[in-house]
Amino acid sequence: MSSSEKEILAKAADIARGLAIDAVHASQSGHLGLPLGCAEIGAVLYGQKLRHCPDHPEWLNRDRFVLSAGHGSMFLYAWLHLSGYAEMTLEEIKRFRQLHSKTPGHPELTHAPSGVETTTGPLGQGVGNSVGMAVAALMAAARFNTTEHVIFDHHIICLCGDGCLQEGVAMEAAAFAGHQRLENLILIYDSNNVTLDAMAKETQSEDTAKKFEAMGWDAETIDGQDMEVVAAAIDRARKAGSGKPQFIVAKTLIGKGIPEVAGTQKAHGEGGAKYAEAARKGLGLPDEHYYVAPEVRDYFAKRREELLQDYNHWMQRFEAWKTANPELAKELAVSSALSQQMSQQTDQKTPDTGRLFTAIPDFPADTKIATRKAGSEVLQPLSKITPLLIGGSADLYGSTLNYIGDPKITDDFKPGHRGGRNIRFGIREHGMCSILNGIAAHGIFRPSGATFLVFADYCRPAIRLAALSHLPVVYVFTHDSIGVGEDGPTHEPVETVPGLRVIPNLDVVRPADPEETAGAFVAALERTEGPTLLALTRQTVPLLSSIDVKTRREGVLKGAYVARKESAPLELILLASGSELQHVLKAAEVLGPGTRVVSVPCFERFQRQPSDYQEEVLPRSCTRRVSLEASEPTSWYRFLSPQGQAIGIKRFGLSAPGGTVMKELGITAEHVIEVARNLPKN
């Protein structure tokens, strides 16, 4: 680093500090500690080392920068503004934390100011996301690079803090990254010895660098506010060649620039904002708020031109690669994130549902298998026509049955085989789902992951962020009810499905039989605007052959459909999801010809249908309705009239054979008949 570069980057660091101080002071909320303490790191990254392109933020081979400590969002916004990202204007900086701004309190992928790679804020999630991005980058290199053309060779750089590394999700992800030897991952630890409530020594005493070394990382400790040292450390990390992820402990002074609070927990939030004017003067800034020095503007304008040249050179290689490898180019083009990169007409971005259904053979009429097993049989043909689909499991492939390909012929992602389509996450459910978010946010592959449904609560924060970020992650969660049986209430999810249904933008699909399961997998793959969770049975269920195959499969796409139409004037509607549909079909045979049965595999899809279709399936004129589901019943009342009844479970389950537990807790056709007969007349 030349003396002139050092001088201008030091000035840029103070300019970034000034932007953070002004924005937090104006909004009277926010977090100043990290933006001030890590300004030199930002200057080195965005001023020299990060390979990105403000003019083409969709560049496939860009480095991804993840701010895991998302509360320090003004760090990211300031450097994106200085770098020249079109959407991160000075006006947006001035609107920090205001309604409908592109500068929310924590970075949000859905607001999509160019350069924000993922939604962060809940501590530790960004660490998991960065691990997922590193996985995706290595997969892309293995899948698409050739001897003649290297088109993927980027790095993932994540900035985290003490809070991130105290979270379990970060430790799960870090252990996975070390074991997998993700050599393209650089984790910078803002080690400022402070947490929100107190000095960090009050809650941690371990040697974090040694802990990461024990997990298979290279680690070094540096002065995080010496730019030459930071630059050299990043260079070493990029070129390490050890086959390990890189951990840089950057010692910083939280709140640097506001001496009244620097180095204390008071610097974490906006407490230092009241010293804003004195701080700005101490930084050598003029009276003008949101000031950016012309020489800093000029430096970053030149840097932007250099990055554009890098992008253009890469595009030349990319075009040559496409010409030389048309089949690989076609495969890559199906990713919905790539349309701007692929200058040719490509297949439609959303998978063709007809093509997906055609790939799945009908199940024999006498089939009686668990929907998890049906899912396995559906997944195999679908995976052949969706080559970017990736599978994963939290040490449960043998139970969730979602391995892509033949488990006896392993196709695992691992060191030495980065092209594998299956990821063994170990018993790390939360880490798995955070990593899946990173794979999805990277933009090329379509990730899926599996565990038992009862463990969705281990995963919930990451699932919630996938929904918030509109990431098309697929969750294959099995053992979906008290039908689990002998394992007992610890493994019987009675409250889990309704608890997931309240997460905005998450589709929860609970198919009733193998053909509905085919529809569920197609529904998950065709959805690109958010995550889908498939809740599948452990126990066998019959093929519901009384319902047309096409009706069952396509009915799932609409969320609900008429499974049995009444043959007399409509008097009663029975509703169910999943394995309980068989029971209401039996009950309907007893309750008379005026009884309609409606299968409701996905509430969210049904409620997105036109009102005319909803009325067609559930006419308001029929108020006598009974629902059945082996879970807490409250969520069903949205489909019932005041005189309707929702049959479900308002207690924990039992340890006994699944059928016995179902009968004991009233999940039977007989109970449906009893409740229906006691309903008031229309």
C-alpha positions as CSV (number, residue, x, y, z in Angstrom):
1,M,0.0,0.0,0.0
2,S,1.6,3.3,-1.1
3,S,1.7,6.3,1.2
4,S,-0.8,8.2,-1.0
5,E,-3.2,5.2,-0.9
6,K,-2.9,4.9,2.8
7,E,-3.6,8.6,3.2
8,I,-6.7,8.6,1.0
9,L,-8.1,5.4,2.6
10,A,-7.6,6.8,6.1
11,K,-9.6,9.8,5.0
12,A,-12.2,7.5,3.5
13,A,-12.4,5.6,6.8
14,D,-13.2,8.9,8.6
15,I,-15.7,9.9,6.0
16,A,-17.5,6.6,6.5
17,R,-17.4,7.2,10.3
18,G,-19.0,10.6,9.6
19,L,-21.7,9.2,7.5
20,A,-22.5,6.7,10.3
21,I,-22.5,9.4,13.0
22,D,-24.8,11.7,10.9
23,A,-27.3,8.9,10.0
24,V,-27.5,7.5,13.5
25,H,-27.8,11.0,15.1
26,A,-30.5,12.0,12.6
27,S,-32.6,8.8,13.2
28,Q,-32.0,8.8,17.0
29,S,-31.4,5.1,16.7
30,G,-28.9,2.6,15.4
31,H,-25.5,1.2,16.3
32,L,-22.4,3.2,15.9
33,G,-19.8,0.9,17.6
34,L,-19.0,-1.3,14.6
35,P,-19.1,1.3,11.8
36,L,-16.7,3.4,13.7
37,G,-14.5,0.6,15.0
38,C,-14.2,-1.3,11.7
39,A,-13.9,1.7,9.4
40,E,-10.3,0.8,8.4
41,I,-11.4,-2.8,7.6
42,G,-14.1,-1.3,5.3
43,A,-11.6,1.0,3.7
44,V,-9.3,-1.9,2.8
45,L,-12.1,-4.1,1.6
46,Y,-14.0,-1.7,-0.5
47,G,-11.0,0.5,-1.4
48,Q,-8.7,-2.3,-2.5
49,K,-9.4,-5.9,-1.9
50,L,-13.0,-6.8,-2.5
51,R,-13.7,-8.0,-6.1
52,H,-17.1,-6.6,-7.0
53,C,-18.7,-4.3,-9.5
54,P,-21.1,-1.5,-8.5
55,D,-22.1,-1.2,-12.2
56,H,-23.0,-4.9,-12.4
57,P,-24.0,-6.0,-8.9
58,E,-25.3,-9.3,-10.3
59,W,-21.8,-10.4,-11.4
60,L,-21.6,-14.1,-10.9
61,N,-18.0,-14.2,-10.0
62,R,-18.0,-11.3,-7.5
63,D,-16.7,-11.8,-4.0
64,R,-19.6,-11.8,-1.5
65,F,-19.3,-9.6,1.5
66,V,-21.5,-10.6,4.5
67,L,-22.0,-8.3,7.5
68,S,-23.0,-10.9,10.0
69,A,-23.1,-8.2,12.7
70,G,-26.1,-6.7,10.9
71,H,-26.8,-4.1,13.7
72,G,-23.7,-2.3,12.3
73,S,-25.6,-1.7,9.0
74,M,-24.3,1.8,8.5
75,F,-20.9,0.3,8.0
76,L,-22.3,-1.5,4.9
77,Y,-24.4,1.4,3.7
78,A,-21.6,3.9,3.9
79,W,-19.1,1.7,1.9
80,L,-21.7,0.8,-0.7
81,H,-22.4,4.5,-1.1
82,L,-18.8,5.4,-1.5
83,S,-18.3,2.5,-3.9
84,G,-20.9,3.9,-6.2
85,Y,-23.8,1.5,-6.0
86,A,-26.6,3.3,-7.8
87,E,-29.4,2.5,-5.3
88,M,-27.3,3.5,-2.3
89,T,-27.6,7.3,-2.8
90,L,-26.8,9.9,-0.2
91,E,-30.5,10.5,0.1
92,E,-30.9,6.9,1.2
93,I,-28.2,7.3,3.8
94,K,-30.2,10.3,5.1
95,R,-33.3,8.1,5.3
96,F,-31.5,5.5,7.5
97,R,-34.1,3.5,9.5
98,Q,-37.0,5.4,7.9
99,L,-40.2,4.0,6.4
100,H,-39.7,2.4,3.0
101,S,-36.0,3.4,2.8
102,K,-33.3,1.2,1.3
103,T,-31.4,1.6,4.5
104,P,-33.3,-0.4,7.1
105,G,-32.0,-0.9,10.6
106,H,-30.5,-4.2,9.7
107,P,-29.5,-5.1,6.1
108,E,-32.4,-6.8,4.2
109,L,-32.0,-8.7,1.0
110,T,-35.7,-7.8,0.2
111,H,-34.9,-4.1,0.1
112,A,-32.0,-5.0,-2.3
113,P,-29.8,-2.0,-2.3
114,S,-27.2,-3.4,-4.6
115,G,-24.4,-4.9,-2.7
116,V,-26.5,-6.3,0.2
117,E,-25.9,-10.1,-0.2
118,T,-28.1,-11.4,2.6
119,T,-30.4,-10.4,5.4
120,T,-28.6,-10.2,8.7
121,G,-29.3,-8.9,12.2
122,P,-30.1,-12.0,14.3
123,L,-26.5,-12.6,15.4
124,G,-24.6,-15.5,13.9
125,Q,-26.9,-16.0,10.9
126,G,-24.5,-14.2,8.6
127,V,-21.7,-16.6,9.6
128,G,-24.0,-19.5,8.5
129,N,-25.0,-17.7,5.4
130,S,-21.4,-17.0,4.4
131,V,-20.6,-20.7,4.9
132,G,-23.4,-21.5,2.5
133,M,-22.1,-19.1,0.0
134,A,-18.7,-20.6,0.2
135,V,-20.3,-24.1,-0.4
136,A,-22.2,-22.7,-3.4
137,A,-19.0,-21.1,-4.9
138,L,-17.0,-24.3,-4.6
139,M,-19.9,-26.3,-6.1
140,A,-20.1,-23.8,-9.0
141,A,-16.4,-24.1,-9.6
142,A,-16.5,-27.9,-9.6
143,R,-19.6,-28.0,-11.8
144,F,-18.8,-25.3,-14.4
145,N,-15.1,-24.6,-14.5
146,T,-13.1,-26.3,-17.2
147,T,-9.4,-26.8,-17.8
148,E,-9.5,-24.0,-20.5
149,H,-12.0,-21.7,-18.8
150,V,-12.1,-20.8,-15.1
151,I,-15.2,-18.7,-14.6
152,F,-15.7,-19.2,-10.8
153,D,-12.9,-18.4,-8.4
154,H,-14.4,-15.9,-6.0
155,H,-14.1,-15.6,-2.2
156,I,-16.7,-15.1,0.6
157,I,-15.7,-12.5,3.2
158,C,-17.7,-12.2,6.4
159,L,-17.4,-9.7,9.2
160,C,-18.7,-10.8,12.6
161,G,-18.5,-9.8,16.2
162,D,-18.4,-11.3,19.7
163,G,-22.1,-11.6,19.7
164,C,-22.1,-13.6,16.5
165,L,-19.5,-16.1,17.8
166,Q,-21.4,-16.6,21.1
167,E,-24.4,-17.8,19.1
168,G,-24.8,-21.6,18.6
169,V,-25.7,-21.2,14.9
170,A,-22.3,-19.6,14.2
171,M,-20.5,-22.4,16.0
172,E,-22.4,-25.1,14.1
173,A,-21.6,-23.4,10.8
174,A,-18.0,-22.9,11.7
175,A,-17.5,-26.5,12.7
176,F,-19.1,-27.6,9.4
177,A,-16.8,-25.2,7.4
178,G,-13.7,-26.4,9.1
179,H,-14.6,-30.0,8.5
180,Q,-15.5,-29.3,4.9
181,R,-12.2,-27.3,4.4
182,L,-13.9,-24.4,2.8
183,E,-10.8,-22.7,1.6
184,N,-12.6,-19.8,-0.1
185,L,-14.1,-18.5,3.1
186,I,-12.5,-15.6,5.1
187,L,-14.1,-14.8,8.5
188,I,-13.0,-11.5,10.0
189,Y,-13.7,-11.3,13.7
190,D,-14.2,-7.7,15.0
191,S,-12.7,-8.4,18.4
192,N,-13.4,-5.3,20.4
193,N,-13.9,-7.0,23.9
194,V,-17.4,-5.5,24.2
195,T,-20.9,-6.8,24.1
196,L,-24.2,-4.9,24.5
197,D,-24.5,-5.2,28.3
198,A,-21.0,-5.3,29.4
199,M,-17.3,-6.0,28.6
200,A,-17.0,-9.3,26.8
201,K,-14.9,-10.7,29.7
202,E,-18.1,-10.9,31.7
203,T,-19.5,-13.6,29.4
204,Q,-16.5,-15.3,27.6
205,S,-13.0,-16.3,28.5
206,E,-12.0,-18.8,25.8
207,D,-9.3,-18.3,23.2
208,T,-11.4,-17.9,20.1
209,A,-8.5,-18.2,17.7
210,K,-7.5,-21.5,19.2
211,K,-11.1,-22.7,19.2
212,F,-11.3,-22.0,15.4
213,E,-8.0,-23.7,14.9
214,A,-9.4,-26.8,16.7
215,M,-12.3,-26.7,14.3
216,G,-10.0,-26.9,11.3
217,W,-9.4,-23.2,10.4
218,D,-6.2,-21.2,10.0
219,A,-6.2,-18.3,12.4
220,E,-4.2,-15.2,13.0
221,T,-4.6,-12.1,15.2
222,I,-4.0,-8.6,13.8
223,D,-4.4,-4.9,14.6
224,G,-7.7,-4.3,12.8
225,Q,-7.1,-0.6,12.6
226,D,-3.8,-0.7,10.8
227,M,-4.8,-0.7,7.2
228,E,-1.5,-2.1,5.9
229,V,-1.7,-5.0,8.4
230,V,-5.4,-5.6,7.4
231,A,-4.5,-5.6,3.7
232,A,-1.6,-8.0,4.2
233,A,-3.8,-10.4,6.2
234,I,-6.5,-10.4,3.6
235,D,-3.9,-11.1,0.9
236,R,-2.5,-14.0,3.0
237,A,-6.0,-15.4,3.5
238,R,-6.8,-15.3,-0.2
239,K,-3.5,-17.1,-1.1
240,A,-3.2,-19.4,1.9
241,G,-3.2,-22.6,0.0
242,S,-3.7,-24.6,3.1
243,G,-7.1,-26.0,2.1
244,K,-8.7,-24.4,5.2
245,P,-11.1,-21.6,5.9
246,Q,-9.3,-18.4,7.2
247,F,-10.1,-16.8,10.5
248,I,-8.7,-13.3,11.1
249,V,-9.0,-11.9,14.7
250,A,-9.0,-8.1,14.1
251,K,-8.4,-6.2,17.3
252,T,-10.4,-3.0,17.1
253,L,-11.6,-0.1,19.3
254,I,-15.4,0.0,19.4
255,G,-16.7,3.5,18.8
256,K,-13.4,4.8,17.6
257,G,-13.8,8.5,17.0
258,I,-16.0,9.2,19.9
259,P,-13.6,9.3,22.9
260,E,-16.4,9.7,25.4
261,V,-17.7,6.1,24.8
262,A,-14.9,4.4,22.7
263,G,-13.9,1.0,24.1
264,T,-17.0,0.6,26.3
265,Q,-20.4,-1.0,26.0
266,K,-21.9,2.5,25.6
267,A,-20.4,2.6,22.2
268,H,-22.4,-0.4,21.0
269,G,-25.6,1.4,20.2
270,E,-26.5,5.0,19.5
271,G,-25.4,6.3,22.9
272,G,-22.4,8.1,21.4
273,A,-24.6,10.0,18.9
274,K,-25.1,12.8,21.5
275,Y,-21.4,13.6,21.0
276,A,-21.8,13.8,17.2
277,E,-20.7,17.3,16.7
278,A,-17.6,17.0,18.8
279,A,-16.8,13.6,17.1
280,R,-17.1,15.1,13.6
281,K,-14.7,17.9,14.5
282,G,-12.3,15.4,16.0
283,L,-12.4,13.4,12.7
284,G,-11.5,16.6,10.8
285,L,-14.8,16.8,9.1
286,P,-16.4,20.1,8.1
287,D,-19.7,21.5,9.4
288,E,-21.5,20.0,6.4
289,H,-23.4,16.9,7.4
290,Y,-23.1,13.7,5.3
291,Y,-19.9,15.1,3.9
292,V,-17.8,13.2,1.4
293,A,-14.5,14.8,0.4
294,P,-14.0,15.2,-3.4
295,E,-10.7,13.4,-3.3
296,V,-12.4,10.4,-1.7
297,R,-15.1,10.5,-4.4
298,D,-12.4,10.6,-7.0
299,Y,-10.6,7.7,-5.5
300,F,-13.6,5.5,-5.5
301,A,-14.7,6.6,-8.9
302,K,-11.3,5.4,-10.2
303,R,-11.7,2.1,-8.2
304,R,-15.1,1.7,-9.8
305,E,-13.6,2.0,-13.3
306,E,-10.9,-0.6,-12.4
307,L,-13.6,-3.0,-11.1
308,L,-15.7,-2.5,-14.3
309,Q,-12.6,-3.5,-16.3
310,D,-12.2,-6.6,-14.2
311,Y,-15.9,-7.4,-14.9
312,N,-15.5,-6.9,-18.6
313,H,-12.4,-9.1,-18.8
314,W,-14.3,-11.8,-16.9
315,M,-17.3,-11.4,-19.3
316,Q,-14.9,-12.1,-22.2
317,R,-13.9,-15.3,-20.6
318,F,-17.5,-16.1,-19.8
319,E,-18.6,-15.7,-23.4
320,A,-15.7,-17.9,-24.5
321,W,-16.8,-20.5,-21.9
322,K,-20.4,-20.4,-23.2
323,T,-19.3,-20.9,-26.8
324,A,-17.0,-23.8,-25.8
325,N,-19.5,-25.4,-23.4
326,P,-23.0,-25.0,-24.7
327,E,-24.5,-27.8,-22.5
328,L,-22.9,-26.4,-19.3
329,A,-24.1,-22.9,-20.3
330,K,-27.6,-24.2,-20.7
331,E,-27.5,-25.9,-17.3
332,L,-26.2,-22.7,-15.7
333,A,-28.8,-20.6,-17.4
334,V,-31.8,-22.2,-15.6
335,S,-30.9,-20.4,-12.4
336,S,-33.4,-17.6,-12.0
337,A,-30.6,-15.3,-10.7
338,L,-28.6,-15.5,-13.9
339,S,-30.8,-13.9,-16.6
340,Q,-28.8,-10.7,-16.9
341,Q,-25.6,-12.7,-17.2
342,M,-26.8,-15.0,-20.0
343,S,-27.1,-13.0,-23.2
344,Q,-29.0,-15.8,-24.9
345,Q,-32.7,-16.8,-24.7
346,T,-33.0,-19.5,-21.9
347,D,-35.5,-21.8,-20.5
348,Q,-38.2,-20.0,-18.4
349,K,-37.0,-19.1,-15.0
350,T,-39.9,-20.8,-13.2
351,P,-39.8,-24.6,-13.7
352,D,-42.4,-25.9,-16.1
353,T,-44.9,-27.7,-13.8
354,G,-46.2,-29.8,-16.6
355,R,-42.7,-31.0,-17.4
356,L,-42.0,-31.7,-13.7
357,F,-45.3,-33.7,-13.4
358,T,-44.5,-35.7,-16.5
359,A,-41.2,-36.8,-15.0
360,I,-43.0,-38.5,-12.1
361,P,-44.6,-41.9,-12.8
362,D,-48.0,-42.5,-11.4
363,F,-47.9,-44.7,-8.2
364,P,-49.5,-48.2,-8.5
365,A,-53.1,-48.3,-7.2
366,D,-52.2,-50.7,-4.3
367,T,-49.4,-48.4,-3.1
368,K,-49.3,-48.0,0.7
369,I,-46.1,-46.2,1.8
370,A,-45.1,-43.3,4.0
371,T,-45.2,-39.9,2.3
372,R,-41.5,-39.6,3.2
373,K,-40.9,-42.7,1.1
374,A,-43.1,-41.3,-1.7
375,G,-41.0,-38.2,-1.5
376,S,-37.9,-40.1,-2.1
377,E,-39.4,-41.8,-5.2
378,V,-40.6,-38.4,-6.5
379,L,-37.3,-36.7,-5.8
380,Q,-35.2,-38.9,-8.0
381,P,-36.8,-38.2,-11.4
382,L,-37.2,-34.5,-10.5
383,S,-33.5,-34.2,-9.6
384,K,-32.6,-35.4,-13.1
385,I,-34.4,-32.5,-14.8
386,T,-33.5,-29.9,-12.1
387,P,-29.7,-30.3,-12.1
388,L,-29.1,-27.3,-9.8
389,L,-31.2,-28.9,-7.0
390,I,-29.0,-29.7,-4.0
391,G,-30.0,-32.0,-1.1
392,G,-28.9,-32.0,2.5
393,S,-29.7,-33.6,5.8
394,A,-28.9,-33.2,9.4
395,D,-27.6,-36.7,9.9
396,L,-30.9,-38.3,8.9
397,Y,-30.7,-39.4,5.3
398,G,-31.7,-42.9,6.4
399,S,-34.9,-41.5,7.9
400,T,-35.8,-38.5,5.8
401,L,-35.0,-40.5,2.6
402,N,-34.1,-37.3,0.6
403,Y,-30.7,-38.4,-0.8
404,I,-30.4,-37.4,-4.4
405,G,-29.2,-40.5,-6.3
406,D,-28.3,-43.9,-5.0
407,P,-27.0,-43.7,-1.4
408,K,-24.8,-46.7,-2.1
409,I,-23.0,-44.7,-4.8
410,T,-22.1,-41.6,-2.8
411,D,-22.4,-38.2,-4.4
412,D,-21.6,-36.1,-1.3
413,F,-20.2,-32.6,-1.3
414,K,-16.8,-32.9,0.4
415,P,-13.1,-32.1,0.0
416,G,-12.0,-33.7,-3.2
417,H,-15.6,-33.9,-4.6
418,R,-17.0,-30.4,-4.6
419,G,-19.5,-31.3,-7.3
420,G,-21.5,-33.6,-5.0
421,R,-25.3,-32.9,-4.8
422,N,-25.8,-34.1,-1.2
423,I,-24.5,-32.3,1.9
424,R,-24.1,-34.1,5.2
425,F,-24.6,-31.3,7.8
426,G,-24.2,-33.5,10.8
427,I,-26.5,-32.9,13.8
428,R,-26.6,-29.2,13.2
429,E,-30.2,-28.4,12.3
430,H,-29.9,-24.6,12.9
431,G,-26.6,-24.4,11.1
432,M,-28.0,-26.4,8.2
433,C,-30.8,-24.0,7.6
434,S,-28.6,-20.9,7.9
435,I,-26.2,-22.5,5.4
436,L,-29.1,-23.3,3.1
437,N,-30.0,-19.6,3.1
438,G,-26.5,-18.8,2.0
439,I,-26.6,-21.3,-0.8
440,A,-29.9,-19.8,-2.0
441,A,-28.7,-16.2,-1.6
442,H,-25.5,-17.0,-3.7
443,G,-27.9,-17.3,-6.6
444,I,-27.0,-20.4,-8.6
445,F,-28.2,-23.6,-6.8
446,R,-31.6,-24.5,-5.3
447,P,-30.9,-25.9,-1.8
448,S,-33.0,-28.3,0.2
449,G,-32.5,-29.8,3.6
450,A,-34.1,-32.4,5.8
451,T,-34.6,-33.3,9.4
452,F,-37.5,-34.4,11.6
453,L,-40.4,-31.9,11.8
454,V,-40.2,-31.6,15.5
455,F,-36.8,-30.1,15.2
456,A,-38.1,-27.2,13.0
457,D,-37.9,-25.2,16.2
458,Y,-34.2,-25.6,16.2
459,C,-34.3,-24.1,12.7
460,R,-36.9,-21.5,13.1
461,P,-34.8,-18.3,13.1
462,A,-33.1,-19.3,9.8
463,I,-36.5,-20.4,8.3
464,R,-37.9,-17.0,9.3
465,L,-35.0,-15.2,7.6
466,A,-35.5,-17.3,4.4
467,A,-39.1,-16.2,4.3
468,L,-38.2,-12.6,5.0
469,S,-35.6,-12.7,2.3
470,H,-37.8,-14.5,-0.3
471,L,-35.2,-17.3,-0.6
472,P,-36.6,-20.4,-2.4
473,V,-35.2,-22.9,0.1
474,V,-37.0,-26.3,0.3
475,Y,-37.3,-28.1,3.7
476,V,-38.1,-31.8,3.7
477,F,-39.2,-32.3,7.3
478,T,-40.5,-35.8,8.1
479,H,-42.1,-37.6,11.0
480,D,-44.9,-35.0,11.0
481,S,-47.3,-36.0,13.7
482,I,-48.3,-38.2,16.6
483,G,-48.1,-40.9,13.9
484,V,-44.4,-41.1,14.9
485,G,-45.8,-43.3,17.7
486,E,-43.4,-45.1,19.9
487,D,-40.8,-42.4,20.1
488,G,-43.3,-40.5,22.2
489,P,-44.1,-36.8,22.8
490,T,-40.5,-35.5,22.5
491,H,-40.6,-36.5,18.8
492,E,-44.3,-35.9,18.1
493,P,-44.9,-32.4,16.7
494,V,-48.4,-31.3,17.7
495,E,-47.8,-27.5,17.8
496,T,-45.1,-27.3,15.1
497,V,-47.2,-27.1,11.9
498,P,-49.5,-24.4,13.1
499,G,-46.5,-22.5,14.5
500,L,-44.9,-22.6,11.1
501,R,-48.1,-21.5,9.3
502,V,-47.9,-18.1,11.0
503,I,-44.5,-17.2,9.4
504,P,-45.3,-14.8,6.6
505,N,-44.2,-16.0,3.1
506,L,-43.5,-19.6,4.2
507,D,-45.5,-22.3,2.4
508,V,-46.2,-25.3,4.6
509,V,-47.4,-28.3,2.5
510,R,-48.7,-31.5,4.2
511,P,-49.6,-34.0,1.5
512,A,-52.1,-36.8,2.1
513,D,-50.8,-39.6,-0.1
514,P,-48.1,-40.4,-2.6
515,E,-49.8,-38.5,-5.4
516,E,-50.3,-35.4,-3.3
517,T,-46.6,-35.8,-2.4
518,A,-45.7,-35.6,-6.0
519,G,-47.7,-32.3,-6.2
520,A,-46.0,-31.1,-3.0
521,F,-42.5,-31.5,-4.5
522,V,-43.5,-29.8,-7.7
523,A,-45.1,-27.0,-5.7
524,A,-41.8,-26.5,-3.9
525,L,-39.7,-26.5,-7.0
526,E,-41.9,-24.1,-9.0
527,R,-42.0,-21.6,-6.2
528,T,-39.2,-19.0,-6.5
529,E,-40.4,-16.2,-4.3
530,G,-40.0,-17.8,-0.9
531,P,-39.3,-21.0,1.0
532,T,-41.5,-24.1,1.1
533,L,-41.7,-26.7,3.9
534,L,-42.9,-30.2,3.2
535,A,-44.3,-32.0,6.2
536,L,-44.1,-35.8,5.5
537,T,-45.2,-38.9,7.4
538,R,-43.2,-41.6,9.0
539,Q,-46.2,-44.0,9.0
540,T,-47.6,-45.5,5.8
541,V,-50.7,-44.0,4.2
542,P,-52.9,-45.6,1.5
543,L,-53.1,-44.3,-2.0
544,L,-56.4,-42.4,-2.2
545,S,-57.4,-43.9,-5.5
546,S,-61.0,-42.6,-5.3
547,I,-59.5,-39.2,-6.2
548,D,-58.2,-38.7,-9.8
549,V,-54.4,-38.6,-10.0
550,K,-54.3,-35.3,-11.8
551,T,-56.7,-33.8,-9.3
552,R,-54.5,-34.8,-6.4
553,R,-51.3,-33.6,-7.9
554,E,-52.5,-30.3,-9.3
555,G,-54.8,-29.7,-6.4
556,V,-51.7,-29.2,-4.2
557,L,-50.6,-26.4,-6.4
558,K,-53.8,-24.6,-5.5
559,G,-53.5,-25.4,-1.8
560,A,-56.9,-27.0,-1.5
561,Y,-59.3,-28.8,-3.7
562,V,-62.5,-30.9,-3.6
563,A,-61.4,-34.4,-2.9
564,R,-65.0,-35.8,-2.8
565,K,-67.9,-34.0,-4.3
566,E,-71.3,-34.3,-2.7
567,S,-74.0,-36.1,-4.7
568,A,-76.9,-34.3,-3.1
569,P,-77.5,-30.8,-2.0
570,L,-74.5,-29.6,0.0
571,E,-75.1,-30.0,3.8
572,L,-71.6,-30.5,5.3
573,I,-67.9,-29.9,4.4
574,L,-65.1,-32.0,6.0
575,L,-61.6,-30.6,5.7
576,A,-58.3,-32.3,6.4
577,S,-54.6,-32.2,5.5
578,G,-52.0,-34.9,5.3
579,S,-52.5,-38.4,6.6
580,E,-55.9,-37.4,8.2
581,L,-57.5,-37.0,4.8
582,Q,-58.1,-40.8,4.7
583,H,-60.2,-40.5,7.8
584,V,-62.5,-37.8,6.6
585,L,-63.1,-39.6,3.4
586,K,-64.2,-42.6,5.4
587,A,-66.4,-40.4,7.6
588,A,-68.0,-38.9,4.5
589,E,-69.2,-42.3,3.4
590,V,-71.2,-42.6,6.6
591,L,-72.4,-39.0,6.8
592,G,-74.4,-39.0,3.6
593,P,-74.5,-37.9,0.0
594,G,-74.6,-34.2,1.0
595,T,-71.1,-34.3,2.4
596,R,-68.2,-32.7,0.6
597,V,-64.5,-33.5,1.4
598,V,-61.9,-30.8,0.9
599,S,-58.2,-31.6,1.0
600,V,-56.1,-28.6,2.3
601,P,-52.4,-29.5,1.9
602,C,-51.3,-25.9,1.9
603,F,-53.1,-23.1,3.6
604,E,-50.9,-20.4,2.1
605,R,-51.4,-21.5,-1.5
606,F,-55.1,-21.7,-1.1
607,Q,-55.4,-18.3,0.4
608,R,-53.4,-16.9,-2.6
609,Q,-56.0,-18.3,-5.0
610,P,-58.7,-16.0,-6.6
611,S,-61.7,-15.5,-4.4
612,D,-63.9,-17.2,-7.0
613,Y,-61.9,-20.4,-6.6
614,Q,-61.9,-20.2,-2.8
615,E,-65.7,-19.8,-2.9
616,E,-66.0,-22.7,-5.4
617,V,-64.1,-25.0,-3.0
618,L,-65.6,-23.7,0.3
619,P,-69.0,-22.0,-0.5
620,R,-70.0,-19.6,2.2
621,S,-73.6,-21.0,2.0
622,C,-72.4,-24.2,3.8
623,T,-71.6,-23.3,7.4
624,R,-71.5,-26.8,8.7
625,R,-67.8,-27.6,8.6
626,V,-65.5,-29.9,10.5
627,S,-61.7,-30.0,10.1
628,L,-59.3,-32.8,11.2
629,E,-55.6,-32.6,11.7
630,A,-53.2,-34.3,14.1
631,S,-52.0,-31.0,15.4
632,E,-53.1,-28.0,17.5
633,P,-56.3,-27.0,15.8
634,T,-56.4,-23.2,16.1
635,S,-55.1,-22.4,12.6
636,W,-58.1,-24.2,11.0
637,Y,-60.6,-21.7,12.2
638,R,-59.8,-19.4,9.3
639,F,-61.8,-21.9,7.1
640,L,-64.6,-22.6,9.5
641,S,-67.8,-20.7,10.4
642,P,-68.6,-19.9,14.0
643,Q,-70.6,-23.1,14.3
644,G,-67.8,-25.2,12.7
645,Q,-65.5,-27.5,14.7
646,A,-61.8,-28.1,14.4
647,I,-60.7,-31.5,15.6
648,G,-57.1,-31.6,16.7
649,I,-54.7,-32.1,19.6
650,K,-54.4,-29.7,22.5
651,R,-51.9,-31.7,24.5
652,F,-48.6,-33.5,23.9
653,G,-48.5,-36.9,22.4
654,L,-47.9,-40.4,23.8
655,S,-45.5,-43.2,23.4
656,A,-47.3,-46.1,21.8
657,P,-47.8,-47.5,18.3
658,G,-48.9,-44.6,16.0
659,G,-52.3,-46.0,15.3
660,T,-53.0,-46.4,19.0
661,V,-52.0,-42.9,19.7
662,M,-54.2,-41.6,16.9
663,K,-57.2,-43.5,18.3
664,E,-56.5,-42.4,21.9
665,L,-56.3,-38.7,20.9
666,G,-59.4,-38.8,18.7
667,I,-57.8,-38.6,15.2
668,T,-60.3,-41.0,13.7
669,A,-63.2,-41.2,11.3
670,E,-65.5,-42.1,14.2
671,H,-64.7,-38.9,16.0
672,V,-65.3,-36.9,12.9
673,I,-68.7,-38.5,12.4
674,E,-69.6,-37.8,16.1
675,V,-68.7,-34.2,15.9
676,A,-70.4,-33.6,12.5
677,R,-73.6,-35.1,13.7
678,N,-73.7,-32.7,16.7
679,L,-73.2,-29.6,14.5
680,P,-76.2,-27.2,14.3
681,K,-78.1,-27.4,11.1
682,N,-77.4,-24.8,8.3
